[in-house]
Amino acid sequence: MVGLQSAFFHFLAIEYGLAMSSTAVAVLLGCAVEDPKMATEFLPLLFVPQLLFAGFFVRTDLIPVWLRWAQYLCSLTYGVRLALLAEFGDCAKAEINPNPCRELLSVNQVKEDQTGLYWAILWSLFFAFRLAGLALLRKKATKFY
């Protein structure tokens, strides 16, 4: 109904990977704190940087250099890049001048040949944050004995 160019199941796979890696960060936060109320108070610390570094409101090249490294820890960055490639990748290959799709991809620092890398990083973030949460839980469990 909105005229998306990519296949539904491709978008579903992107959103599933993004959801899994995002929940892994929340699980890590939940494992790190003692009180559930404190965990809910820390939730903005998880979600606001995701929006900031994904390029929604501020272009990433406008973020100070000393702070840009944080975009590589945000799963939303890779989810947005994959979604942009799925939706505008074919349009960017068209030989029209000016090409707004190509401009959109370049402004968001999306490289078409790195799709596999984006998928690998998205799932690596999932495993890294889940394993870190598991390590924190294990450390807390052995603290009482």
Stockholm file with secondary structure:
# STOCKHOLM 1.0

chainA/1-145         MVGLQSAFFHFLAIEYGLAMSSTAVAVLLGCAVEDPKMATEFLPLLFVPQLLFAGFFVRTDLIPVWLRWAQYLCSLTYGVRLALLAEFGDCAKAEINPNPCRELLSVNQVKEDQTGLYWAILWSLFFAFRLAGLALLRKKATKFY
#=GR chainA/1-145 SS CCCCCSCHHHHHHHHHHHHHHHHHHHHHHHHHCSCHHHHHHHHHHHHHHHHHHTTSSSCGGGSCGGGGGGGGGCHHHHHHHHHHHHHHHHHHTSCCSSCHHHHHHHHTTCCGGGHHHHHHHHHHHHHHHHHHHHHHHHHHHHHTC
#=GC SS_cons         CCCCCSCHHHHHHHHHHHHHHHHHHHHHHHHHCSCHHHHHHHHHHHHHHHHHHTTSSSCGGGSCGGGGGGGGGCHHHHHHHHHHHHHHHHHHTSCCSSCHHHHHHHHTTCCGGGHHHHHHHHHHHHHHHHHHHHHHHHHHHHHTC
//
